[in-house]
Amino acid sequence: MRIVADGGVDRDGTATGEGGTATGEDGDGTDESSSAGGTGAGGRATDPAGAAERLRRWTLLDGRRSVVAAVPVVATVGVVFGLGAVGVLGVTGSGPVSSLFGAVITGVFTLVSIVLAINQLVLSRVFGSPNDLTDRMAGNLSFRDRVARATDGDLPPTDPQDFLGAVVDGLGERADDLGDRVDADSADQLTALATDVGEYAADLTERLDGEDFGTFDVLSTVLRDDYSDTLRAARNRRRDGDLDDATAAALDDIVALLRTVGIARQYLKTVYIQQELAALSRTLLYLSFPSLVAAVCTLLLYARSGGPPIGGTALLAVVAVAVGVTVSPLATLGAHVLRLATIARLTSTVGPFTPREERTE
């Protein structure tokens, strides 16, 4: 199994690091016995590739979107102020500065059309006729009934974390049942399949235990799961026949629950993206007002007949901060799109197809 989530466990039992890629004891991408990176006595090895991967995953998925968006905003303020302080950029001429912030005002109003387009996309998933809504409800209830039959338990919980936990628990029980029914002398695919499914269920159970997860946290636990190979192996073994009724029933339940994991992953992706787009449109509207105010105030600052009332470092600081405020909507949009696009890329298929991009992203 591939490395899948923060603090998770690889299918071979190796603990992954905090960033989802490290395998060292302390989750820093190194083994204590490793001497890579040229460390001296008592030093610790470093793994530049592992650190780069953790930074990449943090930027694309794990990092709070507000923090990811704040990084380019702060960097922009610092670059503008630094280049202005050494004389590379000038802020004393009113013409260029006025043209710059005039264009920003136009861009802010363009942002409103983007917000409207996002809201239209979100609302298109919400609206529906009574017949459409009835069909959706019937489909959801039927799906939950199938899960209950496969787990031989009550209807699964409505909370995403608890729902996925109930599915995984049922998967682990079916793997144990399958393992108990395998003859000790038989070392065929059935034995390996029972072990593989049991380890997969134990891995997911460990990652789902603990604190209360939000929708994205639950989705993140199964985002990189390569369950399709296990599903294919179970279906192949079921088609081979030569099984008693109890073993065949256990395999049928395993196939049904593995399919449920795939369906739940796609459904959680749909719910999360819908929620994220709605939150993004609201955040962009919130940021558009201070961005517009900053651009207008900067224009009016240069509109005085005698020029700006301040100069030197103070004027440079005002302009740098104004530039940072005006780029904040774009930085926020970029931070959210990075996560949404990454999730879409990692969950582009359902079932027995796993593109190479999903394995290596």
C-alpha positions in Angstrom: 0.0 0.0 0.0 1.2 3.5 -0.8 1.8 6.3 1.7 -1.7 7.8 2.2 -2.3 10.2 5.0 -0.9 12.1 8.0 0.3 9.8 10.7 -1.0 6.8 8.8 0.5 3.3 8.4 1.7 1.8 5.2 0.3 -1.5 4.3 3.6 -3.2 5.2 3.3 -1.8 8.7 5.7 1.1 8.4 4.6 4.2 10.2 4.4 7.2 8.0 5.5 10.7 9.0 3.4 13.7 9.8 3.5 15.0 6.2 2.3 11.7 4.8 5.7 10.8 3.2 8.3 10.2 5.8 9.1 6.7 7.2 11.6 7.5 9.9 10.8 6.9 13.6 10.3 10.6 14.3 8.4 11.2 11.0 11.2 13.4 9.5 11.9 11.2 6.5 15.0 9.6 8.0 15.9 6.5 10.0 17.9 7.1 13.1 20.5 4.7 11.7 20.8 6.5 8.4 23.9 8.5 7.7 22.5 10.1 4.6 23.0 13.9 4.2 26.5 14.0 5.7 25.6 14.3 9.3 28.3 14.3 11.9 28.6 12.6 15.2 25.3 12.9 17.1 23.7 14.7 14.2 20.6 13.7 12.4 20.3 12.9 8.7 18.3 15.2 6.5 16.2 14.2 3.5 15.8 17.2 1.2 13.5 15.2 -1.1 11.3 14.2 1.8 11.1 17.8 3.1 10.2 19.0 -0.4 7.5 16.4 -0.7 6.0 17.4 2.7 6.1 21.1 1.7 4.4 20.2 -1.6 1.7 18.1 0.2 1.2 20.9 2.7 0.7 23.4 0.0 -1.6 21.3 -2.1 -3.7 19.5 0.5 -2.9 19.6 4.2 -2.2 23.2 5.0 -4.9 25.6 6.1 -6.0 27.5 3.1 -5.9 30.8 4.9 -2.2 30.2 5.8 -1.4 29.0 2.3 -3.0 32.2 0.9 -1.2 34.4 3.4 2.2 33.2 2.3 2.2 34.9 -1.2 0.5 38.0 0.3 3.2 38.5 2.9 5.8 37.7 0.3 4.4 40.3 -2.0 4.5 43.0 0.7 8.0 42.1 1.6 9.2 42.1 -2.0 7.6 45.4 -2.9 8.9 47.0 0.3 12.4 45.5 -0.1 12.8 46.5 -3.8 11.5 49.9 -3.1 13.9 50.4 -0.2 16.9 49.6 -2.4 15.6 51.9 -5.2 14.6 49.3 -7.7 10.9 50.2 -7.4 9.6 53.8 -7.2 6.4 55.0 -5.6 6.9 58.7 -5.8 5.4 59.1 -9.3 1.6 59.4 -9.2 1.0 58.2 -12.8 2.2 54.6 -12.6 0.8 54.1 -9.1 -2.6 55.5 -10.1 -2.7 53.3 -13.2 -1.8 50.2 -11.2 -4.5 50.6 -8.6 -7.0 51.7 -11.2 -6.5 48.4 -12.8 -6.9 46.7 -9.4 -10.3 48.3 -9.0 -11.4 46.9 -12.3 -10.1 43.5 -11.3 -12.1 43.6 -8.0 -15.3 44.1 -9.9 -14.3 41.3 -12.3 -14.0 39.2 -9.2 -17.7 39.6 -8.5 -18.5 37.8 -11.8 -16.2 34.9 -10.6 -18.1 34.7 -7.4 -21.4 34.6 -9.2 -20.2 31.8 -11.4 -19.0 29.8 -8.4 -22.4 30.3 -6.7 -24.2 29.2 -9.9 -22.2 26.0 -9.9 -22.9 25.3 -6.3 -26.6 26.1 -6.6 -27.0 23.8 -9.7 -26.3 20.9 -7.3 -28.9 22.0 -4.8 -31.9 22.8 -7.0 -34.1 20.1 -8.1 -37.7 19.1 -8.7 -39.6 17.0 -6.2 -39.0 13.9 -8.4 -35.3 14.6 -8.6 -35.0 15.1 -4.9 -37.1 11.9 -4.2 -34.8 9.9 -6.5 -31.7 11.2 -4.7 -33.2 10.4 -1.3 -34.2 6.9 -2.4 -30.7 6.3 -3.8 -29.0 7.4 -0.6 -31.4 5.2 1.5 -30.8 2.2 -0.7 -27.1 2.6 -0.5 -27.2 2.7 3.3 -29.4 -0.4 3.3 -26.8 -2.3 1.2 -24.1 -1.3 3.6 -26.1 -2.5 6.6 -26.6 -5.9 4.9 -22.9 -6.3 4.1 -21.9 -5.5 7.7 -24.8 -7.5 9.3 -25.4 -4.6 11.6 -27.6 -1.6 12.1 -27.9 1.2 9.5 -24.6 3.0 9.4 -24.2 6.4 11.1 -24.8 9.6 9.3 -21.6 11.3 10.4 -18.9 10.7 7.6 -16.2 9.6 10.0 -18.5 7.2 11.9 -20.0 5.9 8.6 -16.6 5.1 7.1 -15.5 3.6 10.5 -18.5 1.3 10.4 -17.7 0.2 6.9 -14.1 -0.4 7.8 -15.1 -2.4 10.9 -17.3 -4.6 8.8 -14.5 -5.1 6.3 -12.1 -6.2 9.1 -14.7 -8.7 10.4 -15.2 -10.2 6.9 -11.5 -10.5 6.5 -11.2 -12.4 9.8 -14.1 -14.6 8.8 -12.4 -15.3 5.5 -9.1 -16.1 7.1 -10.8 -18.5 9.6 -12.4 -20.4 6.7 -9.1 -20.9 4.8 -7.5 -24.3 5.3 -4.2 -24.3 7.0 -2.7 -26.3 4.2 -3.9 -23.9 1.4 -1.6 -21.1 0.5 -3.5 -19.7 -2.4 -4.8 -16.3 -3.3 -7.5 -16.6 -0.6 -5.0 -16.5 2.2 -3.2 -13.6 0.8 -6.5 -11.8 0.1 -7.7 -12.2 3.7 -4.4 -10.9 5.0 -4.4 -7.9 2.6 -8.0 -6.9 3.4 -7.4 -7.3 7.1 -4.3 -5.0 7.0 -6.1 -2.5 4.9 -9.0 -2.4 7.4 -6.6 -2.1 10.3 -4.8 0.8 8.6 -8.0 2.8 7.9 -9.3 2.1 11.5 -6.1 3.5 13.0 -6.3 6.6 10.9 -10.0 7.2 11.6 -9.7 6.8 15.4 -9.1 9.8 17.6 -10.3 13.3 17.3 -13.4 14.4 15.5 -12.8 14.9 11.8 -14.3 17.3 9.4 -15.4 16.3 5.9 -11.9 17.0 4.4 -10.1 15.1 7.2 -12.3 12.0 6.5 -11.7 12.4 2.7 -8.0 12.8 3.3 -7.8 9.4 5.0 -8.9 7.6 1.8 -7.6 10.1 -0.7 -4.6 8.0 -1.8 -5.9 4.5 -1.0 -5.2 2.0 -3.7 -8.2 -0.2 -3.0 -8.9 -1.1 -6.6 -6.2 -3.8 -6.7 -7.7 -5.5 -3.7 -11.2 -5.2 -5.1 -10.0 -6.8 -8.4 -8.3 -9.6 -6.5 -11.4 -10.3 -4.5 -13.6 -10.3 -7.6 -11.3 -12.6 -9.4 -11.2 -15.1 -6.6 -15.0 -15.0 -6.3 -15.3 -15.8 -10.0 -13.0 -18.7 -9.8 -15.7 -20.7 -8.0 -14.8 -23.8 -6.1 -15.9 -22.1 -2.8 -18.3 -23.2 -0.2 -21.3 -21.0 0.5 -19.9 -19.3 3.6 -16.6 -18.4 2.0 -18.4 -17.1 -1.1 -20.7 -15.0 1.1 -17.7 -13.5 2.9 -16.1 -12.7 -0.4 -19.3 -11.1 -1.6 -19.4 -8.9 1.5 -15.8 -7.9 1.1 -16.4 -6.9 -2.6 -19.5 -4.9 -1.5 -17.6 -3.1 1.3 -14.6 -2.3 -0.9 -17.0 -0.8 -3.4 -18.6 1.1 -0.6 -15.2 2.7 0.3 -14.8 3.8 -3.3 -18.3 5.2 -3.5 -18.0 6.9 -0.2 -14.7 8.5 -1.3 -16.3 10.0 -4.4 -19.4 11.1 -2.5 -17.3 12.8 0.2 -15.4 14.5 -2.6 -18.6 15.8 -4.0 -19.8 17.1 -0.7 -16.5 18.6 0.2 -16.1 20.4 -3.1 -19.6 21.8 -2.9 -19.0 23.1 0.6 -15.6 24.5 -0.3 -16.9 26.3 -3.3 -19.6 27.9 -1.3 -17.1 29.0 1.4 -14.7 30.3 -1.3 -17.3 32.5 -2.8 -18.2 34.0 0.6 -14.5 34.5 1.4 -13.8 36.2 -1.9 -16.7 38.6 -1.3 -15.3 39.4 2.2 -11.8 40.1 0.8 -13.1 42.2 -2.2 -14.2 45.0 0.1 -10.9 45.7 1.8 -9.1 45.2 -1.5 -11.4 47.8 -3.1 -11.0 50.2 -0.2 -7.2 49.9 -0.2 -7.0 50.6 -4.0 -9.4 53.6 -3.7 -7.6 55.1 -0.7 -4.2 54.7 -2.5 -5.6 56.5 -5.6 -7.0 59.3 -3.4 -3.6 59.6 -1.6 -1.9 60.4 -4.9 -4.8 62.6 -6.1 -3.9 65.5 -3.7 -2.7 68.6 -5.6 0.5 68.6 -3.6 1.1 64.9 -3.8 1.0 62.4 -1.0 1.2 64.0 2.5 3.8 61.4 3.5 6.9 60.3 1.8 10.0 58.1 2.1 9.8 54.9 4.0 6.3 55.6 5.2 4.9 56.1 1.7 6.7 52.9 0.6 5.2 51.0 3.5 1.7 52.2 2.7 1.9 51.3 -1.0 3.4 47.8 -0.2 0.7 47.0 2.3 -2.0 48.2 -0.2 -0.5 46.0 -2.9 -0.6 43.0 -0.4 -4.3 43.7 0.4 -5.3 44.0 -3.2 -3.7 40.6 -4.2 -5.3 38.8 -1.2 -8.4 37.7 -3.2 -6.2 36.2 -6.0 -4.0 34.4 -3.4 -7.1 33.0 -1.7 -8.6 31.8 -4.9 -5.3 30.2 -5.9 -5.0 28.4 -2.5 -8.4 26.9 -2.7 -8.1 25.9 -6.4 -4.8 24.1 -5.7 -6.6 21.8 -3.1 -9.7 21.3 -5.2 -7.7 20.5 -8.4 -5.4 18.1 -6.4 -8.4 16.3 -4.9 -10.0 16.0 -8.4 -6.8 14.6 -9.8 -6.4 12.0 -7.0 -10.0 10.8 -7.3 -10.5 10.9 -11.0 -11.8 7.3 -11.2 -14.0 4.9 -9.4 -13.5 1.2 -9.0 -11.0 -1.0 -11.0 -9.2 1.8 -12.7 -6.2 3.5 -11.1 -4.4 5.8 -13.5 -0.6 6.2 -13.0 -1.2 9.8 -12.1 -3.2 8.8 -9.0 -0.4 6.6 -7.9 2.4 9.1 -8.3 0.7 12.5 -7.5 
